[in-house]
Structures are given as C-alpha cells and as structure tokens.
C-alpha cells in the first residue's frame, strides 16, 4: 500500500488562523494535530513567527477567540511562539475524520493555508470528498508518492527548513546563528554542527544518488 503526500491549499475556515495571518502578518506552521476524544475541537501543536512587539497582543487575541477552548504556550523566544491550541476547525476535522495525517500546515497569500497531508489513495480521496461535501474551496498543488529521505532525521530536516525560511542561508544573512539557535531552543554550536551535517547529507544524496544508509540522531 503506497503512502501518498498531498499539498491541499484552502482558505483558513478558522478565525484564529486569519487573525495570525492577516492582522499580524505572522508566519504560522501547524506541526502536529490530533482529535480530541469526547471534547469539541482539534488539538494542534503550532509555531508562530511574529514581530516581537506584537507577540503578547497576539496571544491575548487568540485566547479570546470563541472558537479556541485552550491555548498553552510552551516556548516563547525572540519573535517565536510554540504552543498547543485546542480549537474548532472545519479543515482539521475533515483531515482527522478521513484517516489522513497532517504533516504540517503553513500560511501563504491572504487567507490561504497549505495543508500537507499523508495518507493512502483511499484516505486522500475520502478527505477530498469530505472537503467538497462541506463546500470548502480548495485546490491540489502537488501530490506524490512518499519516498524516505536517507540520512536525515525529521528534527534535522525541520531545523534546516527553519534556517532556510528565516534567511540564514541568504547573502547577506537575515539572521545570525546565535539568534536562530535561540529561536529553535538549542545552543549555537549544536545548531551549527547540525546544519553542517544536514547540508552535507543533502548534497551527498543529490550527487551520489542517496547511497548513505545511516541516520544520525539529534
């Protein structure tokens, strides 16, 4: 049975998401999610990159949202929030009810959110059917078979992607290693070494056809 990854782009359908993306122009990523048994809403692990001056105001506004029943901030760095949120959400409920798994979600232009989901062909068809039944305006950006990436742990891949998105690899750099390390919650030497090894693995996989079979832990 093949595992499929699909990128589904749709409007937020959640007021708190629109607050983050439109009013505060913040970067949102939904990293994990699960159904709340016996409770209304979906529990989600989120990461928000927002202007430092607006951070506390944003937290208070999300907590006041009638669709949000719980918000717990577990990490608050310079302009970065990581926390758990329990909230109603049409798209998240469709994903959960279709037996698909959310890889992550992030905001794009306007109210659009990219929901990257994993599932079988059957579960993905079920998800699209549920979205259509609930009249969600969506489109499929990409759909592909999942192939394991050799030599890179999910943690290292996340660190590499965060460094890329925050401008660490830009010239000139938009963020320095110490500031980036503070945001992701590790020491600067540890982050530097992790990025160096991950870059090497990515290049070796590209130029040598992925002949590395070992996976480092982080």
C-alpha positions as CSV (number, residue, x, y, z in Angstrom):
1,X,0.0,0.0,0.0
2,X,1.6,3.3,-1.1
3,X,1.9,6.3,1.2
4,X,0.9,9.5,-0.6
5,X,1.7,13.1,0.2
6,X,-0.6,15.8,-1.0
7,X,-0.5,19.6,-0.7
8,X,-4.0,20.9,-0.3
9,X,-4.4,24.7,-0.4
10,X,-7.6,26.2,1.1
11,X,-8.8,29.2,3.0
12,X,-8.4,29.1,6.7
13,X,-12.0,28.5,7.8
14,X,-10.8,29.3,11.3
15,X,-10.9,32.8,12.7
16,X,-7.8,32.4,14.9
17,X,-5.8,31.5,11.8
18,X,-7.0,34.6,9.9
19,X,-6.0,36.7,13.0
20,X,-2.5,35.4,12.8
21,X,-2.0,35.5,9.1
22,X,-3.9,38.6,8.1
23,X,-3.9,41.0,11.0
24,X,-0.5,40.3,12.4
25,X,1.1,39.1,9.1
26,X,2.8,36.3,11.1
27,X,4.2,33.0,9.8
28,X,2.2,30.1,11.0
29,X,3.0,26.4,11.0
30,X,0.8,23.6,12.4
31,X,3.3,20.9,13.2
32,X,1.1,18.2,14.7
33,X,-2.6,17.6,15.3
34,X,-4.9,15.0,17.0
35,X,-8.6,14.6,17.5
36,X,-9.9,15.5,21.0
37,X,-11.9,12.5,22.2
38,X,-15.0,13.5,24.0
39,X,-14.2,17.2,23.5
40,X,-15.0,19.7,20.9
41,X,-12.2,20.8,18.7
42,X,-8.8,19.6,17.5
43,X,-5.6,19.7,19.5
44,X,-2.8,21.2,17.4
45,X,0.9,22.0,18.0
46,X,1.7,25.3,16.4
47,X,4.7,27.5,15.7
48,X,4.2,31.2,15.1
49,X,6.9,33.7,13.9
50,X,5.7,37.2,14.7
51,X,7.0,40.7,15.4
52,X,8.3,40.8,19.0
53,X,6.3,43.9,19.8
54,X,3.0,42.2,18.8
55,X,3.6,38.8,20.4
56,X,1.7,39.3,23.7
57,X,-1.2,41.1,21.9
58,X,-1.4,38.2,19.5
59,X,-1.5,35.6,22.4
60,X,-4.3,37.5,24.2
61,X,-6.4,37.8,21.0
62,X,-6.2,34.1,20.2
63,X,-7.1,33.2,23.8
64,X,-10.2,35.5,23.4
65,X,-11.3,33.8,20.2
66,X,-14.7,31.9,20.9
67,X,-13.5,29.0,18.7
68,X,-10.4,28.5,20.9
69,X,-11.0,26.5,24.1
70,X,-7.4,26.1,25.1
71,X,-4.0,27.7,24.5
72,X,-0.8,26.8,26.2
73,X,2.4,28.5,25.1
74,X,5.3,26.0,25.7
75,X,8.1,28.1,24.3
76,X,8.5,31.8,23.7
77,X,11.7,33.0,22.1
78,X,12.5,36.2,20.3
79,X,9.6,36.6,17.9
80,X,8.8,32.9,18.1
81,X,5.9,31.1,19.8
82,X,5.4,27.4,20.1
83,X,2.4,26.0,21.9
84,X,-0.7,23.8,22.0
85,X,-4.1,25.1,20.8
86,X,-7.4,23.3,21.0
87,X,-9.9,24.9,18.6
88,X,-12.7,24.2,16.3
89,X,-11.6,23.8,12.7
90,X,-13.5,22.5,9.7
91,X,-10.5,21.5,7.6
92,X,-8.6,19.9,10.5
93,X,-11.7,17.9,11.4
94,X,-12.0,16.7,7.8
95,X,-8.4,15.6,7.8
96,X,-8.8,13.8,11.1
97,X,-12.1,12.1,10.1
98,X,-10.6,10.9,6.8
99,X,-7.8,8.9,8.5
100,X,-5.2,11.1,6.9
101,X,-2.3,12.6,8.9
102,X,-1.2,16.2,8.9
103,X,2.5,16.6,8.1
104,X,2.3,20.3,8.6
105,X,0.3,23.4,7.6
106,X,1.6,26.9,6.9
107,X,0.1,30.1,5.6
108,X,0.5,31.5,2.1
109,X,-1.0,34.5,0.4
110,X,-4.0,36.1,2.1
111,X,-6.3,33.6,3.9
112,X,-4.8,30.6,2.1
113,X,-3.3,27.8,4.2
114,X,-1.3,24.9,2.7
115,X,-2.2,21.7,4.4
116,X,0.3,19.0,3.7
117,X,-1.2,15.6,4.4
118,X,-0.2,12.0,4.3
119,X,-2.4,9.0,3.6
120,X,-3.3,6.2,1.2
121,X,-5.0,6.8,-2.1
122,X,-8.3,5.8,-0.4
123,X,-7.9,8.1,2.6
124,X,-6.9,11.1,0.4
125,X,-10.0,10.5,-1.8
126,X,-12.0,10.4,1.4
127,X,-10.5,13.7,2.5
128,X,-11.3,15.5,-0.8
129,X,-14.8,14.1,-0.7
130,X,-15.4,15.5,2.8
131,X,-14.0,18.9,1.8
132,X,-16.3,19.0,-1.2
133,X,-19.3,18.0,0.9
134,X,-18.6,20.8,3.4
135,X,-18.1,23.3,0.5
136,X,-14.5,24.1,1.2
137,X,-12.9,26.0,-1.6
138,X,-9.6,24.1,-2.2
139,X,-7.1,23.1,-4.8
140,X,-4.4,20.4,-5.0
141,X,-1.0,21.9,-5.6
142,X,1.0,18.7,-5.5
143,X,0.5,15.0,-5.0
144,X,3.3,12.4,-4.9
145,X,4.4,9.1,-3.5
146,X,6.4,9.4,-0.3
147,X,10.0,8.3,-0.5
148,X,12.1,8.2,2.6
149,X,15.0,10.6,2.7
150,X,18.1,8.8,3.7
151,X,20.3,10.1,6.5
152,X,18.2,13.0,7.7
153,X,16.0,12.8,10.8
154,X,12.8,14.8,10.9
155,X,14.3,17.0,13.6
156,X,17.3,17.9,11.4
157,X,15.1,18.5,8.4
158,X,12.9,20.9,10.4
159,X,16.0,22.8,11.6
160,X,17.3,23.1,8.1
161,X,13.9,24.3,6.8
162,X,13.6,26.8,9.6
163,X,17.1,28.1,8.9
164,X,16.3,28.5,5.2
165,X,13.0,30.2,5.8
166,X,14.5,32.6,8.4
167,X,17.2,33.7,5.9
168,X,20.2,32.0,7.5
169,X,21.5,31.0,4.0
170,X,20.8,34.4,2.4
171,X,23.6,36.8,1.5
172,X,23.8,38.9,3.4
173,X,22.2,36.7,6.2
174,X,18.9,37.9,7.5
175,X,19.5,36.0,10.8
176,X,22.7,35.0,12.6
177,X,23.4,31.6,14.1
178,X,23.0,32.7,17.7
179,X,19.6,34.4,17.1
180,X,18.4,31.4,15.1
181,X,19.6,29.0,17.9
182,X,17.7,31.0,20.4
183,X,14.5,30.7,18.4
184,X,14.7,26.9,17.9
185,X,15.8,26.3,21.5
186,X,19.3,24.8,21.1
187,X,22.9,26.1,21.6
188,X,24.6,27.9,18.7
189,X,27.4,25.3,18.4
190,X,24.9,22.4,18.4
191,X,22.8,24.1,15.7
192,X,25.8,25.0,13.5
193,X,27.0,21.4,13.6
194,X,23.5,20.0,12.9
195,X,23.1,22.3,9.9
196,X,26.6,21.5,8.6
197,X,26.0,17.7,8.7
198,X,22.5,18.0,7.2
199,X,23.8,20.2,4.3
200,X,26.4,17.5,3.6
201,X,23.8,14.7,3.7
202,X,21.5,16.6,1.3
203,X,24.4,17.2,-1.1
204,X,25.6,13.7,-0.9
205,X,22.1,12.4,-1.5
206,X,21.8,14.7,-4.6
207,X,25.2,14.0,-6.2
208,X,25.8,10.4,-5.1
209,X,22.3,9.0,-5.5
210,X,21.5,8.7,-1.9
211,X,23.9,5.9,-1.1
212,X,24.1,6.7,2.6
213,X,22.0,4.4,4.7
214,X,22.8,5.5,8.3
215,X,20.7,8.1,10.1
216,X,22.2,10.4,12.7
217,X,20.2,11.3,15.8
218,X,19.9,14.8,17.1
